[in-house]
């Protein structure tokens, strides 16, 4: 059996020992914002407890038929402390035993625990958001209130965010470090077997998936514009701004989006992903920085920007034959709405 490099053993041991912090810091967090709660509400999920504004969130959710959130509704709290202990023990043992097979076991165990935790949280969120009391004071037919798995989601007048807290980030860093060690060990020893190649490909794919951000579909008739607070209704218009942390802001018109980008709310607007709806393909989100634009008084946009976006020049010229509008690019828009 192949032995590990000294540096690899140190990284494995540190990654395992770092997870001890999971017993002392929260693992996950759910944050909520609404006009009546501008300071936000938070709920922190620990290894065996829930803290934060749990009573307030439960009281608000009860109005729409959701159950009260209590610690005893999570049987996972009874055994999570032991699962984390096993993961830490396997990691320390992998560093001591000094065999690549143990490193593979440790890496797969971390990945399995992470995936299982996300699946478990999704199932809980689905049941919590769909199994509603039909006699609740507020009933919206066909509406469900499942919290987001990762990222943000609009729930009535609340914007909800779900993501790792301090402990979750420690687990993520430990997992990425362990994957990096395994890739490093395989690369430096120049292993070319099919089994090793499959392991590397699978781990890289899982890492890429876990670190990616993606746009959210715009739910017309439900989602509200982050800038003007109007409900998005016309599926030929709309835009999204996605931060590097995966938070999604939605807008009903290009002028609302640009006003937000030029404001003070974003810390690093240049690092965001900016998408806009293609007028010729309703609800299709395209890259706003490469899109083509037409400004014409004949374009009835939601907030009177009189601007339509297109992915291709061909579709833009087709519509503009009747509009006879001004053709703009992304830089032109920046100057227009500074």
PEKATA-V233778 format. One line per field, one symbol per residue. ss: DSSP state (H for helix, E for strand, L for the rest). A space follows every 50 residues. Layout:
ss->???
//
This chain:
ss->LLLLLHHHHHHHHHHHHHHHHHHLLLLEEEEEEELLEEEEEEEEELLLLE EELHHHHHHHHHHLLLLLLLHHHLHHHHLHHHHHHHHHHHHHHHHHHLLH HHHHHHHHHHHHHHHHHHHHHHHHHHHHHHLLLLLLLLLLLLLLLLLLLL EEEEELLEEEEEEELHHHHHHHHHHHHHHHHHHHHHHHLLLLLHHHHHHH HHHHHHHHHHLLLLLLLLLLLLLELLLLLLELLLLLLLEEEELLLLLEEE ELLHHHHHHHHLLLLLLLHHHLEEEEELLLLLLLEEELLLLEEEELLLLL LLLLLLEEEELLHHHHHHHHHHHLLEEELHHHHHHHLL
//
